[in-house]
Amino acid sequence: MGEKENKFMKTVYVYDDDQATIICDKCGFWKNIDTINFKNTKKRVKAKCKCGEVFQFTIEFRKNYRKNVRLSGEYIIKGKGEKGEILVKDISMRGIRFETVKPHKISTNDTLEVKFKLDNKKKSEISKKYKVIRVQDRIVAANYSEPYFYDKDLGFYFRI
């Protein structure tokens, strides 16, 4: 009989030194791996543990967990005054990706004031300044532009 593979794909996060830790679900054996050869790829990696368990995982180079959402909000382009409605697609502690409801004049390196409400019990309002890193049609990706500090509402939201 052949080796049985896990049906659930794990994600392995990379540390600052390009190392990641993989852990066998069957026996708990762990091993640090060098991920430098996997940068800029979206490959699935297959591993075989010393206990014989075969499993697959993907390698994630992001520094922060990103949560897929559907949250309505609004933006204002600092210095241009343009504003509009958005649908937030995903968020992390340091970034955001959203789609504008209408065509816009947002450009890379623009600073945006973005406001939206979380879909938690408190309906927490998030209001942050972001620097645009990528624009593709009505999809905008941006990073938090002010010095990083822990946002309690977002921190708890990611635990849900």
C-alpha positions in Angstrom: 0.0 0.0 0.0 1.3 3.5 -0.9 2.1 6.3 1.5 -0.9 8.3 2.5 -0.7 12.1 2.1 -2.4 14.7 4.3 -5.4 16.3 2.6 -4.9 19.6 4.4 -2.4 22.1 3.1 -0.3 23.7 5.8 1.3 27.1 5.5 4.8 27.6 6.8 5.9 31.2 7.7 9.5 32.3 7.0 11.6 34.0 9.7 13.7 37.1 9.0 16.8 34.9 8.4 15.0 33.0 5.6 14.5 29.9 7.8 11.2 28.2 8.4 10.2 25.4 10.8 8.2 22.4 9.5 6.5 20.1 11.9 5.2 16.6 11.2 1.6 16.3 12.3 1.9 12.6 12.9 4.9 12.4 15.2 5.7 16.0 16.1 9.3 15.9 14.7 10.4 19.4 13.6 13.1 20.7 11.4 14.3 24.1 10.3 14.7 24.5 6.6 16.4 27.1 4.4 13.8 28.8 2.2 16.1 31.0 0.1 15.5 28.8 -3.0 11.7 29.2 -2.7 11.5 33.0 -2.8 9.2 34.5 -5.4 7.5 31.1 -6.0 4.1 29.9 -5.1 5.1 26.2 -5.2 3.8 23.5 -3.0 6.6 21.7 -1.2 6.4 18.0 -0.4 8.3 16.6 2.6 8.8 13.2 4.0 9.3 12.9 7.8 11.7 10.4 9.3 8.6 8.6 10.6 7.5 8.0 7.0 4.7 10.6 7.0 4.5 12.5 3.6 2.9 16.0 3.7 2.7 19.1 1.6 3.0 22.7 2.6 3.2 26.2 1.1 5.9 28.7 2.1 4.6 32.2 3.1 7.2 35.0 3.1 4.8 37.6 4.4 5.7 39.1 7.8 2.1 39.3 9.0 -1.0 37.1 8.8 -3.4 38.5 6.2 -7.2 37.9 6.8 -9.6 37.8 3.9 -12.6 40.0 4.6 -15.5 41.9 3.0 -15.8 45.2 4.8 -17.1 48.5 3.5 -15.2 51.7 4.0 -13.9 54.9 2.5 -10.7 56.5 1.5 -9.3 60.1 1.0 -6.2 60.8 -1.0 -4.0 63.1 1.1 -3.0 66.2 -0.8 -5.5 65.5 -3.7 -8.7 65.5 -1.7 -10.3 62.8 -3.8 -12.5 60.5 -1.7 -14.5 57.4 -2.4 -16.1 54.2 -1.2 -14.2 50.9 -0.9 -14.7 47.2 -0.2 -11.8 46.0 1.9 -10.7 42.5 0.6 -8.0 41.7 3.1 -6.1 43.2 6.0 -3.1 42.5 8.2 -1.5 44.4 11.1 0.6 46.3 8.6 -1.3 46.4 5.3 -4.6 46.4 3.4 -6.0 45.5 0.0 -9.2 47.0 -1.2 -11.3 47.6 -4.3 -12.8 51.0 -5.0 -16.5 51.1 -5.8 -15.9 53.6 -8.7 -12.9 54.5 -10.9 -10.3 56.5 -9.0 -7.1 58.6 -9.3 -5.0 56.7 -6.7 -1.4 56.3 -7.7 1.6 54.3 -6.2 3.2 56.2 -3.3 0.0 58.2 -2.6 -0.9 58.5 1.1 -4.5 57.5 1.9 -6.6 58.0 5.0 -8.7 54.8 5.1 -11.6 54.2 7.4 -13.7 51.0 7.8 -15.5 49.1 10.5 -14.7 45.5 11.5 -17.4 42.9 11.5 -16.8 42.1 15.1 -19.3 42.5 18.0 -18.0 46.0 18.8 -18.1 47.1 15.1 -14.7 48.6 15.8 -13.8 51.5 13.5 -10.3 51.4 12.1 -8.9 54.7 10.7 -5.3 54.6 9.5 -2.9 56.3 7.0 -1.6 54.0 4.3 1.0 54.4 1.6 0.0 52.8 -1.7 2.4 50.1 -3.0 0.4 48.7 -5.9 -2.6 49.8 -8.0 -4.2 47.5 -10.6 -7.4 48.9 -12.1 -9.7 49.4 -9.0 -7.7 47.1 -6.7 -5.3 48.9 -4.4 -2.7 47.5 -2.0 -1.1 49.7 0.7 1.0 49.5 3.8 0.5 51.3 7.1 2.5 54.5 6.6 3.0 55.6 10.2 5.5 54.0 12.7 4.2 50.6 13.6 2.3 50.1 16.9 0.1 47.3 18.0 -3.6 47.9 17.3 -5.6 46.1 20.0 -8.8 46.0 17.9 -7.1 44.5 14.9 -5.1 42.1 17.1 -8.2 40.7 18.7 -10.0 40.6 15.3 -7.3 38.3 13.9 -7.9 35.9 16.7 -11.5 35.3 15.7 
